[in-house]
């Protein structure tokens, strides 16, 4: 499963926004696109996958306890 989230700051407060008055809307063309997701594929054995899942679970628990 791949989940991608993107958000944009099109306000005057964003110093990198060249034109805050420019209308921005949804579009299917590549010139309408404001987010591009580059994906890499890594092949894991079952044991490697289980180890990573355990590490992430431990990190999640540690962060929630802070």
C-alpha positions in Angstrom: 0.0 0.0 0.0 1.3 3.5 -0.8 -0.3 6.5 0.8 0.7 10.0 -0.3 -0.5 13.2 1.4 0.3 16.7 0.1 -0.7 20.2 1.2 0.1 23.6 -0.1 0.4 27.1 1.3 -0.8 29.5 -1.5 -1.1 32.5 0.9 0.9 35.7 1.0 2.6 34.4 4.1 4.5 31.8 1.9 7.7 33.6 0.7 8.1 31.0 -2.0 4.7 31.7 -3.5 5.4 33.8 -6.6 1.8 35.0 -7.1 -0.7 34.7 -4.2 -3.4 36.2 -6.5 -3.1 33.3 -9.0 -6.1 31.0 -8.9 -5.2 27.4 -8.1 -7.6 24.6 -8.8 -7.9 20.9 -9.5 -6.7 19.6 -12.9 -5.7 16.4 -14.5 -3.0 17.8 -16.8 0.6 17.7 -15.7 0.7 21.6 -15.8 -2.1 21.5 -13.2 -0.1 19.2 -10.8 1.2 20.7 -7.6 2.6 17.5 -6.1 4.7 14.8 -7.5 5.4 11.6 -5.6 8.7 9.8 -6.5 8.6 6.2 -5.3 11.4 3.7 -4.7 10.9 0.0 -4.3 12.9 -2.0 -1.8 12.6 -5.7 -1.7 12.6 -7.3 1.8 12.6 -10.8 3.0 9.8 -11.8 5.5 12.3 -11.6 8.4 13.5 -8.1 7.3 9.9 -6.9 7.0 8.9 -8.2 10.5 12.0 -6.5 12.0 11.1 -3.2 10.5 7.4 -3.5 11.7 8.7 -4.2 15.2 11.0 -1.2 15.1 8.3 1.1 13.9 5.9 -0.2 16.5 8.4 0.5 19.2 9.1 4.0 17.9 5.3 4.7 17.7 4.9 3.6 21.4 7.9 5.7 22.5 6.6 8.8 20.8 3.1 8.4 22.2 4.5 8.2 25.7 6.3 11.6 25.4 
